[in-house]
Amino acid sequence: MDQTWISFITDFGFPVVVTFYLLHRIETKLNTLIESIVALPEKMK
């Protein structure tokens, strides 16, 4: 696994790897937010 990350960093550059990592983290948090918003009307009943 570590070799894969090192390979990505050397091939694509550090900023690209950091950008993809942050986008992945934001995506999971956005999915949680969407689920909460969808469930909100049911909780308000």
PyMOL commands that place a pseudoatom at each C-alpha (Angstrom):
pseudoatom trace, name=CA, resn=MET, resi=1, chain=A, elem=C, hetatm=0, pos=[0.000, 0.000, 0.000]
pseudoatom trace, name=CA, resn=ASP, resi=2, chain=A, elem=C, hetatm=0, pos=[2.789, 2.432, 0.876]
pseudoatom trace, name=CA, resn=GLN, resi=3, chain=A, elem=C, hetatm=0, pos=[4.505, 1.736, -2.424]
pseudoatom trace, name=CA, resn=THR, resi=4, chain=A, elem=C, hetatm=0, pos=[1.291, 2.657, -4.258]
pseudoatom trace, name=CA, resn=TRP, resi=5, chain=A, elem=C, hetatm=0, pos=[1.088, 6.040, -2.503]
pseudoatom trace, name=CA, resn=ILE, resi=6, chain=A, elem=C, hetatm=0, pos=[4.748, 6.758, -3.209]
pseudoatom trace, name=CA, resn=SER, resi=7, chain=A, elem=C, hetatm=0, pos=[4.172, 5.835, -6.838]
pseudoatom trace, name=CA, resn=PHE, resi=8, chain=A, elem=C, hetatm=0, pos=[1.214, 8.249, -7.083]
pseudoatom trace, name=CA, resn=ILE, resi=9, chain=A, elem=C, hetatm=0, pos=[3.179, 11.058, -5.471]
pseudoatom trace, name=CA, resn=THR, resi=10, chain=A, elem=C, hetatm=0, pos=[6.130, 10.653, -7.810]
pseudoatom trace, name=CA, resn=ASP, resi=11, chain=A, elem=C, hetatm=0, pos=[3.936, 10.286, -10.910]
pseudoatom trace, name=CA, resn=PHE, resi=12, chain=A, elem=C, hetatm=0, pos=[1.305, 12.981, -10.320]
pseudoatom trace, name=CA, resn=GLY, resi=13, chain=A, elem=C, hetatm=0, pos=[2.852, 15.318, -7.826]
pseudoatom trace, name=CA, resn=PHE, resi=14, chain=A, elem=C, hetatm=0, pos=[2.098, 16.134, -4.243]
pseudoatom trace, name=CA, resn=PRO, resi=15, chain=A, elem=C, hetatm=0, pos=[-0.664, 18.753, -4.860]
pseudoatom trace, name=CA, resn=VAL, resi=16, chain=A, elem=C, hetatm=0, pos=[-2.723, 16.356, -6.963]
pseudoatom trace, name=CA, resn=VAL, resi=17, chain=A, elem=C, hetatm=0, pos=[-2.506, 13.597, -4.359]
pseudoatom trace, name=CA, resn=VAL, resi=18, chain=A, elem=C, hetatm=0, pos=[-3.527, 15.990, -1.571]
pseudoatom trace, name=CA, resn=THR, resi=19, chain=A, elem=C, hetatm=0, pos=[-6.438, 17.284, -3.679]
pseudoatom trace, name=CA, resn=PHE, resi=20, chain=A, elem=C, hetatm=0, pos=[-7.784, 13.779, -4.311]
pseudoatom trace, name=CA, resn=TYR, resi=21, chain=A, elem=C, hetatm=0, pos=[-7.420, 12.910, -0.620]
pseudoatom trace, name=CA, resn=LEU, resi=22, chain=A, elem=C, hetatm=0, pos=[-9.349, 16.009, 0.465]
pseudoatom trace, name=CA, resn=LEU, resi=23, chain=A, elem=C, hetatm=0, pos=[-12.059, 15.451, -2.156]
pseudoatom trace, name=CA, resn=HIS, resi=24, chain=A, elem=C, hetatm=0, pos=[-12.529, 11.908, -0.877]
pseudoatom trace, name=CA, resn=ARG, resi=25, chain=A, elem=C, hetatm=0, pos=[-12.906, 13.134, 2.709]
pseudoatom trace, name=CA, resn=ILE, resi=26, chain=A, elem=C, hetatm=0, pos=[-15.358, 15.869, 1.696]
pseudoatom trace, name=CA, resn=GLU, resi=27, chain=A, elem=C, hetatm=0, pos=[-17.423, 13.363, -0.307]
pseudoatom trace, name=CA, resn=THR, resi=28, chain=A, elem=C, hetatm=0, pos=[-18.028, 11.159, 2.718]
pseudoatom trace, name=CA, resn=LYS, resi=29, chain=A, elem=C, hetatm=0, pos=[-19.054, 14.137, 4.829]
pseudoatom trace, name=CA, resn=LEU, resi=30, chain=A, elem=C, hetatm=0, pos=[-21.386, 15.404, 2.089]
pseudoatom trace, name=CA, resn=ASN, resi=31, chain=A, elem=C, hetatm=0, pos=[-23.063, 11.992, 1.900]
pseudoatom trace, name=CA, resn=THR, resi=32, chain=A, elem=C, hetatm=0, pos=[-23.699, 12.144, 5.648]
pseudoatom trace, name=CA, resn=LEU, resi=33, chain=A, elem=C, hetatm=0, pos=[-25.114, 15.654, 5.290]
pseudoatom trace, name=CA, resn=ILE, resi=34, chain=A, elem=C, hetatm=0, pos=[-27.429, 14.594, 2.458]
pseudoatom trace, name=CA, resn=GLU, resi=35, chain=A, elem=C, hetatm=0, pos=[-28.725, 11.655, 4.493]
pseudoatom trace, name=CA, resn=SER, resi=36, chain=A, elem=C, hetatm=0, pos=[-29.427, 13.988, 7.427]
pseudoatom trace, name=CA, resn=ILE, resi=37, chain=A, elem=C, hetatm=0, pos=[-31.311, 16.455, 5.242]
pseudoatom trace, name=CA, resn=VAL, resi=38, chain=A, elem=C, hetatm=0, pos=[-33.389, 13.675, 3.692]
pseudoatom trace, name=CA, resn=ALA, resi=39, chain=A, elem=C, hetatm=0, pos=[-34.283, 12.316, 7.148]
pseudoatom trace, name=CA, resn=LEU, resi=40, chain=A, elem=C, hetatm=0, pos=[-35.155, 15.754, 8.552]
pseudoatom trace, name=CA, resn=PRO, resi=41, chain=A, elem=C, hetatm=0, pos=[-38.830, 15.900, 7.434]
pseudoatom trace, name=CA, resn=GLU, resi=42, chain=A, elem=C, hetatm=0, pos=[-39.497, 12.537, 9.071]
pseudoatom trace, name=CA, resn=LYS, resi=43, chain=A, elem=C, hetatm=0, pos=[-37.945, 13.715, 12.334]
pseudoatom trace, name=CA, resn=MET, resi=44, chain=A, elem=C, hetatm=0, pos=[-40.014, 16.906, 12.316]
pseudoatom trace, name=CA, resn=LYS, resi=45, chain=A, elem=C, hetatm=0, pos=[-43.324, 14.989, 12.279]
for i in range(1, 45): cmd.bond("trace and resi %d" % i, "trace and resi %d" % (i + 1))
show_as sticks, trace
zoom trace
